[in-house]
Amino acid sequence: MIKKIGIISKPRKKDAGPILSKLVQWLKDRNIEPLMDQETAGLIDFDSSHKRHDIPALSDFIIVLGGDGTLISVARLIGGCGTPILGVNLGSLGFLTEVTLDEVYPLLEKIISGEMRIDERWTLEASVQRGDRELTKYTVLNDVVINKGALARMILMETVIDGKYLNTYRADGLIISTPTGSTAYSLSAGGPIIHPKVGAIIISPICPHTITNRPIVVREDVMIEVTLRSENEDVLVTLDGQEGYPLQYLDKVVVKKSTNSIRLITSPDKDYYEVLRQKLRWGV
């Protein structure tokens, strides 16, 4: 039985106030307690003492109001606790926030009555190693991107898969993506669209010096090691486009499948191909 539903809105989304007020009242009318972090609650002067990272453990599921970026930030908060997420799109292009405002209340009625359809998305674990030390570790839903700064030259990235040498890319950067992330940055770099249920990782060079360096799809259970072979360059590894870590010469980025997964609540009235057609405007 659903008793508590978390709500997290895109920060500083001013037009979210009326939407949030209506949603809170709708939940209260059904004896469901809405839980919000202080920033979201501030959009409607709702009294809350919760921090954003508190919400996943307290909620039966979380409604995210915003776009894919907001949902991805919430996915990082959830980590391994498995709280389902319902993404509600507030107007921007979003493959993860597929539910529109017109669809949210009929879908919530179904969820509350016990019809919750879960789409489980696996994630990647990315770590940065310098010599024998592991400097940092992240979990990502979409992609790990190694990219040069605005004034840097092309960078050299030696890439090894399960101990076997693949290539030393000379490019503006390299994208390592999950199938979920195949419709994000990887797509704009010429990578393929891959169904989220396919067990694969995409490696896509960004503006490679050699045009025959094309995206490659590998198994989901491999370990990918990328060593920075460029000196005196401004290079970052970015995680889901939201967090970054500066790299030095010979730093190694190690990427493999994570043990954590993200549980997305989806509409039973839509399928993945319909979402693709809508978002990419196929046939329009």
C-alpha positions as a Markdown table, in Angstrom:
| # | Residue | x | y | z |
|---|---|---|---|---|
| 1 | Met | 0.0 | 0.0 | 0.0 |
| 2 | Ile | 1.3 | 3.4 | -1.0 |
| 3 | Lys | 1.6 | 5.7 | 2.1 |
| 4 | Lys | 4.4 | 8.2 | 1.3 |
| 5 | Ile | 5.4 | 9.6 | -2.0 |
| 6 | Gly | 8.5 | 11.8 | -2.5 |
| 7 | Ile | 8.4 | 14.8 | -4.8 |
| 8 | Ile | 11.5 | 16.4 | -6.2 |
| 9 | Ser | 11.3 | 19.3 | -8.6 |
| 10 | Lys | 13.8 | 20.9 | -10.9 |
| 11 | Pro | 15.6 | 23.5 | -8.9 |
| 12 | Arg | 14.4 | 27.1 | -9.4 |
| 13 | Lys | 11.7 | 26.0 | -11.8 |
| 14 | Lys | 9.3 | 28.8 | -11.1 |
| 15 | Asp | 6.4 | 27.6 | -13.1 |
| 16 | Ala | 6.5 | 24.3 | -11.2 |
| 17 | Gly | 4.7 | 25.9 | -8.2 |
| 18 | Pro | 1.1 | 25.5 | -9.5 |
| 19 | Ile | 1.8 | 22.0 | -10.7 |
| 20 | Leu | 3.3 | 21.1 | -7.3 |
| 21 | Ser | 0.4 | 22.6 | -5.4 |
| 22 | Lys | -2.2 | 20.6 | -7.4 |
| 23 | Leu | -0.1 | 17.4 | -7.0 |
| 24 | Val | 0.2 | 17.8 | -3.2 |
| 25 | Gln | -3.5 | 18.4 | -2.8 |
| 26 | Trp | -4.3 | 15.4 | -5.0 |
| 27 | Leu | -2.2 | 13.2 | -2.8 |
| 28 | Lys | -3.6 | 14.5 | 0.5 |
| 29 | Asp | -7.1 | 13.9 | -0.8 |
| 30 | Arg | -6.2 | 10.2 | -1.0 |
| 31 | Asn | -4.5 | 10.1 | 2.4 |
| 32 | Ile | -1.0 | 9.9 | 1.0 |
| 33 | Glu | 1.7 | 11.9 | 2.6 |
| 34 | Pro | 3.8 | 14.0 | 0.2 |
| 35 | Leu | 7.5 | 14.3 | 1.1 |
| 36 | Met | 9.6 | 17.1 | -0.3 |
| 37 | Asp | 13.1 | 18.4 | 0.2 |
| 38 | Gln | 13.4 | 22.0 | 1.4 |
| 39 | Glu | 14.2 | 23.4 | -2.0 |
| 40 | Thr | 11.2 | 21.8 | -3.7 |
| 41 | Ala | 8.9 | 22.6 | -0.7 |
| 42 | Gly | 10.0 | 26.3 | -1.0 |
| 43 | Leu | 8.3 | 26.5 | -4.4 |
| 44 | Ile | 4.9 | 26.4 | -2.7 |
| 45 | Asp | 5.8 | 27.4 | 0.9 |
| 46 | Phe | 5.3 | 23.9 | 2.1 |
| 47 | Asp | 6.8 | 23.2 | 5.5 |
| 48 | Ser | 9.6 | 20.6 | 5.2 |
| 49 | Ser | 12.8 | 19.8 | 7.2 |
| 50 | His | 14.0 | 17.1 | 4.8 |
| 51 | Lys | 17.2 | 17.3 | 2.8 |
| 52 | Arg | 17.1 | 16.1 | -0.7 |
| 53 | His | 19.2 | 13.0 | 0.1 |
| 54 | Asp | 16.7 | 12.0 | 2.8 |
| 55 | Ile | 13.8 | 11.6 | 0.4 |
| 56 | Pro | 14.6 | 8.2 | -1.3 |
| 57 | Ala | 14.8 | 6.2 | 2.0 |
| 58 | Leu | 11.5 | 7.7 | 3.3 |
| 59 | Ser | 9.4 | 7.3 | 0.2 |
| 60 | Asp | 7.5 | 4.4 | -1.4 |
| 61 | Phe | 8.4 | 6.0 | -4.7 |
| 62 | Ile | 9.5 | 9.4 | -6.0 |
| 63 | Ile | 7.9 | 11.7 | -8.5 |
| 64 | Val | 10.5 | 13.8 | -10.3 |
| 65 | Leu | 9.2 | 17.0 | -11.9 |
| 66 | Gly | 11.5 | 18.3 | -14.6 |
| 67 | Gly | 13.7 | 16.8 | -17.3 |
| 68 | Asp | 16.2 | 14.0 | -17.7 |
| 69 | Gly | 18.9 | 16.0 | -15.9 |
| 70 | Thr | 16.7 | 16.3 | -12.8 |
| 71 | Leu | 15.9 | 12.6 | -12.9 |
| 72 | Ile | 19.5 | 11.6 | -13.3 |
| 73 | Ser | 20.5 | 13.7 | -10.3 |
| 74 | Val | 17.8 | 11.9 | -8.2 |
| 75 | Ala | 19.0 | 8.5 | -9.5 |
| 76 | Arg | 22.4 | 9.3 | -8.0 |
| 77 | Leu | 20.8 | 10.1 | -4.6 |
| 78 | Ile | 19.0 | 6.7 | -4.7 |
| 79 | Gly | 22.2 | 4.7 | -5.1 |
| 80 | Gly | 21.5 | 1.1 | -4.2 |
| 81 | Cys | 18.3 | 1.6 | -2.1 |
| 82 | Gly | 16.1 | 0.8 | -5.1 |
| 83 | Thr | 13.3 | 3.4 | -4.7 |
| 84 | Pro | 11.3 | 3.6 | -7.9 |
| 85 | Ile | 11.2 | 6.9 | -9.8 |
| 86 | Leu | 8.3 | 8.4 | -11.8 |
| 87 | Gly | 9.7 | 11.0 | -14.2 |
| 88 | Val | 7.2 | 13.8 | -15.2 |
| 89 | Asn | 8.3 | 16.0 | -18.1 |
| 90 | Leu | 7.9 | 19.7 | -17.7 |
| 91 | Gly | 8.4 | 20.7 | -21.2 |
| 92 | Ser | 11.9 | 19.8 | -22.4 |
| 93 | Leu | 13.1 | 16.9 | -24.5 |
| 94 | Gly | 13.3 | 13.9 | -22.2 |
| 95 | Phe | 13.6 | 10.1 | -22.8 |
| 96 | Leu | 13.6 | 9.2 | -19.1 |
| 97 | Thr | 10.9 | 11.7 | -18.1 |
| 98 | Glu | 8.4 | 10.2 | -20.6 |
| 99 | Val | 5.2 | 11.0 | -18.7 |
| 100 | Thr | 3.4 | 14.2 | -19.5 |
| 101 | Leu | 1.4 | 16.4 | -17.1 |
| 102 | Asp | -1.8 | 15.2 | -18.9 |
| 103 | Glu | -0.9 | 11.6 | -18.2 |
| 104 | Val | 0.4 | 11.8 | -14.7 |
| 105 | Tyr | -2.9 | 11.6 | -12.7 |
| 106 | Pro | -4.5 | 8.7 | -14.6 |
| 107 | Leu | -1.1 | 6.9 | -14.2 |
| 108 | Leu | -1.0 | 7.7 | -10.4 |
| 109 | Glu | -4.4 | 6.2 | -10.0 |
| 110 | Lys | -3.2 | 3.0 | -11.5 |
| 111 | Ile | 0.0 | 2.9 | -9.4 |
| 112 | Ile | -2.0 | 3.5 | -6.2 |
| 113 | Ser | -4.4 | 0.7 | -7.1 |
| 114 | Gly | -1.4 | -1.7 | -7.5 |
| 115 | Glu | -0.6 | -1.4 | -11.2 |
| 116 | Met | 3.1 | -0.3 | -11.1 |
| 117 | Arg | 5.1 | -1.2 | -14.1 |
| 118 | Ile | 8.9 | -1.0 | -13.4 |
| 119 | Asp | 11.6 | -0.7 | -16.1 |
| 120 | Glu | 15.0 | -1.5 | -14.5 |
| 121 | Arg | 18.0 | 0.3 | -16.0 |
| 122 | Trp | 21.5 | -0.9 | -15.2 |
| 123 | Thr | 24.3 | 1.6 | -14.5 |
| 124 | Leu | 28.1 | 1.9 | -14.9 |
| 125 | Glu | 30.7 | 2.3 | -12.2 |
| 126 | Ala | 33.5 | 4.7 | -13.2 |
| 127 | Ser | 36.7 | 5.2 | -11.1 |
| 128 | Val | 39.8 | 7.4 | -11.7 |
| 129 | Gln | 43.1 | 5.8 | -10.9 |
| 130 | Arg | 46.5 | 7.6 | -10.5 |
| 131 | Gly | 49.3 | 5.0 | -10.2 |
| 132 | Asp | 48.2 | 2.6 | -7.5 |
| 133 | Arg | 45.6 | 4.9 | -6.0 |
| 134 | Glu | 41.9 | 5.1 | -6.7 |
| 135 | Leu | 41.1 | 8.8 | -6.5 |
| 136 | Thr | 37.3 | 8.8 | -6.9 |
| 137 | Lys | 34.4 | 6.5 | -7.9 |
| 138 | Tyr | 31.0 | 7.3 | -9.4 |
| 139 | Thr | 27.9 | 5.5 | -10.5 |
| 140 | Val | 26.3 | 6.7 | -13.8 |
| 141 | Leu | 23.1 | 6.0 | -15.6 |
| 142 | Asn | 23.9 | 7.6 | -19.0 |
| 143 | Asp | 27.5 | 8.0 | -19.7 |
| 144 | Val | 31.1 | 8.6 | -18.8 |
| 145 | Val | 32.8 | 11.2 | -20.9 |
| 146 | Ile | 36.5 | 12.1 | -21.2 |
| 147 | Asn | 36.7 | 15.5 | -22.9 |
| 148 | Lys | 39.2 | 18.3 | -23.5 |
| 149 | Gly | 38.8 | 21.9 | -22.3 |
| 150 | Ala | 37.8 | 24.7 | -24.6 |
| 151 | Leu | 41.4 | 25.7 | -25.5 |
| 152 | Ala | 43.1 | 22.2 | -25.4 |
| 153 | Arg | 44.2 | 20.4 | -28.5 |
| 154 | Met | 43.1 | 16.9 | -29.4 |
| 155 | Ile | 43.9 | 14.4 | -26.7 |
| 156 | Leu | 45.3 | 10.8 | -26.8 |
| 157 | Met | 43.3 | 8.1 | -25.0 |
| 158 | Glu | 44.7 | 4.6 | -24.9 |
| 159 | Thr | 41.8 | 2.2 | -24.6 |
| 160 | Val | 41.9 | -1.3 | -23.3 |
| 161 | Ile | 39.0 | -3.8 | -23.0 |
| 162 | Asp | 39.5 | -6.8 | -20.6 |
| 163 | Gly | 43.2 | -6.4 | -20.9 |
| 164 | Lys | 43.2 | -6.3 | -24.7 |
| 165 | Tyr | 44.3 | -3.2 | -26.5 |
| 166 | Leu | 41.6 | -1.6 | -28.6 |
| 167 | Asn | 42.9 | 1.7 | -29.9 |
| 168 | Thr | 44.6 | 4.9 | -28.9 |
| 169 | Tyr | 42.0 | 7.5 | -29.9 |
| 170 | Arg | 43.1 | 10.9 | -31.0 |
| 171 | Ala | 40.0 | 13.0 | -30.6 |
| 172 | Asp | 38.2 | 15.8 | -28.8 |
| 173 | Gly | 37.0 | 13.1 | -26.3 |
| 174 | Leu | 35.5 | 9.7 | -25.7 |
| 175 | Ile | 32.0 | 8.7 | -24.6 |
| 176 | Ile | 31.4 | 5.4 | -22.8 |
| 177 | Ser | 27.6 | 4.9 | -22.6 |
| 178 | Thr | 24.9 | 2.6 | -21.4 |
| 179 | Pro | 22.0 | 1.7 | -23.6 |
| 180 | Thr | 20.0 | 4.3 | -21.6 |
| 181 | Gly | 22.5 | 6.9 | -22.5 |
| 182 | Ser | 22.5 | 5.9 | -26.2 |
| 183 | Thr | 19.9 | 8.6 | -26.8 |
| 184 | Ala | 22.0 | 11.3 | -25.0 |
| 185 | Tyr | 25.5 | 12.6 | -25.8 |
| 186 | Ser | 26.5 | 9.4 | -27.6 |
| 187 | Leu | 23.7 | 9.9 | -30.2 |
| 188 | Ser | 24.9 | 13.4 | -31.1 |
| 189 | Ala | 28.4 | 11.9 | -31.6 |
| 190 | Gly | 27.1 | 9.4 | -34.2 |
| 191 | Gly | 26.5 | 6.5 | -31.8 |
| 192 | Pro | 23.7 | 4.0 | -32.3 |
| 193 | Ile | 20.4 | 3.9 | -30.5 |
| 194 | Ile | 20.3 | 0.7 | -28.4 |
| 195 | His | 17.3 | -0.7 | -26.6 |
| 196 | Pro | 17.7 | -0.4 | -22.8 |
| 197 | Lys | 17.3 | -4.1 | -22.3 |
| 198 | Val | 20.3 | -4.9 | -24.6 |
| 199 | Gly | 23.4 | -5.9 | -22.6 |
| 200 | Ala | 25.9 | -3.6 | -24.3 |
| 201 | Ile | 28.2 | -0.6 | -23.7 |
| 202 | Ile | 28.9 | 1.9 | -26.5 |
| 203 | Ile | 32.3 | 3.5 | -27.0 |
| 204 | Ser | 32.0 | 6.7 | -29.2 |
| 205 | Pro | 34.9 | 9.0 | -30.0 |
| 206 | Ile | 34.1 | 12.7 | -30.2 |
| 207 | Cys | 35.3 | 14.3 | -33.4 |
| 208 | Pro | 38.1 | 11.8 | -34.0 |
| 209 | His | 41.2 | 12.8 | -36.0 |
| 210 | Thr | 40.8 | 9.6 | -38.1 |
| 211 | Ile | 37.4 | 9.3 | -39.6 |
| 212 | Thr | 37.5 | 5.5 | -39.6 |
| 213 | Asn | 37.4 | 5.6 | -35.7 |
| 214 | Arg | 33.8 | 4.8 | -35.5 |
| 215 | Pro | 31.6 | 4.0 | -32.4 |
| 216 | Ile | 31.9 | 0.4 | -31.2 |
| 217 | Val | 29.5 | -1.7 | -29.2 |
| 218 | Val | 30.9 | -4.2 | -26.7 |
| 219 | Arg | 29.4 | -6.6 | -24.1 |
| 220 | Glu | 28.0 | -5.2 | -20.8 |
| 221 | Asp | 30.3 | -7.3 | -18.6 |
| 222 | Val | 33.7 | -6.0 | -19.9 |
| 223 | Met | 36.1 | -3.7 | -18.1 |
| 224 | Ile | 37.1 | -0.7 | -20.1 |
| 225 | Glu | 40.3 | 1.2 | -19.2 |
| 226 | Val | 41.2 | 4.5 | -20.8 |
| 227 | Thr | 44.6 | 6.0 | -20.0 |
| 228 | Leu | 45.2 | 9.7 | -20.8 |
| 229 | Arg | 48.4 | 9.8 | -23.0 |
| 230 | Ser | 48.4 | 13.6 | -23.5 |
| 231 | Glu | 50.6 | 15.9 | -21.4 |
| 232 | Asn | 49.9 | 19.5 | -20.5 |
| 233 | Glu | 46.3 | 19.5 | -21.6 |
| 234 | Asp | 43.1 | 20.5 | -19.9 |
| 235 | Val | 41.1 | 17.3 | -19.6 |
| 236 | Leu | 38.1 | 16.2 | -17.5 |
| 237 | Val | 36.1 | 13.1 | -17.0 |
| 238 | Thr | 32.4 | 14.0 | -16.6 |
| 239 | Leu | 29.7 | 11.8 | -15.2 |
| 240 | Asp | 26.2 | 12.0 | -16.6 |
| 241 | Gly | 27.1 | 15.6 | -17.6 |
| 242 | Gln | 26.6 | 16.7 | -14.0 |
| 243 | Glu | 29.9 | 16.0 | -12.1 |
| 244 | Gly | 33.4 | 16.3 | -13.3 |
| 245 | Tyr | 36.9 | 15.4 | -12.2 |
| 246 | Pro | 40.2 | 16.8 | -13.7 |
| 247 | Leu | 42.6 | 14.3 | -15.2 |
| 248 | Gln | 46.4 | 14.3 | -15.4 |
| 249 | Tyr | 48.8 | 12.7 | -17.7 |
| 250 | Leu | 48.7 | 8.8 | -17.3 |
| 251 | Asp | 45.5 | 8.9 | -15.2 |
| 252 | Lys | 43.3 | 5.9 | -15.9 |
| 253 | Val | 39.5 | 5.9 | -16.1 |
| 254 | Val | 38.2 | 2.4 | -15.4 |
| 255 | Val | 34.6 | 1.7 | -16.4 |
| 256 | Lys | 32.5 | -1.4 | -15.7 |
| 257 | Lys | 28.9 | -2.5 | -15.0 |
| 258 | Ser | 27.7 | -1.4 | -11.6 |
| 259 | Thr | 25.9 | -3.7 | -9.2 |
| 260 | Asn | 23.3 | -0.8 | -8.7 |
| 261 | Ser | 20.3 | -0.4 | -11.0 |
| 262 | Ile | 17.7 | 2.4 | -11.3 |
| 263 | Arg | 14.0 | 1.5 | -11.2 |
| 264 | Leu | 11.9 | 3.7 | -13.5 |
| 265 | Ile | 8.1 | 3.7 | -13.3 |
| 266 | Thr | 6.7 | 3.7 | -16.8 |
| 267 | Ser | 3.3 | 4.0 | -18.4 |
| 268 | Pro | 1.5 | 0.8 | -19.4 |
| 269 | Asp | 0.0 | 2.7 | -22.3 |
| 270 | Lys | 3.4 | 3.5 | -23.9 |
| 271 | Asp | 6.3 | 1.4 | -25.2 |
| 272 | Tyr | 10.0 | 2.3 | -25.9 |
| 273 | Tyr | 9.5 | 2.6 | -29.7 |
| 274 | Glu | 6.6 | 5.0 | -29.2 |
| 275 | Val | 8.7 | 7.2 | -26.9 |
| 276 | Leu | 11.5 | 7.2 | -29.6 |
| 277 | Arg | 9.0 | 8.3 | -32.3 |
| 278 | Gln | 7.7 | 11.1 | -30.1 |
| 279 | Lys | 11.0 | 12.4 | -28.8 |
| 280 | Leu | 12.9 | 12.2 | -32.1 |
| 281 | Arg | 9.9 | 13.3 | -34.2 |
| 282 | Trp | 10.1 | 10.4 | -36.6 |
| 283 | Gly | 7.5 | 10.6 | -39.3 |
| 284 | Val | 6.8 | 14.3 | -38.7 |
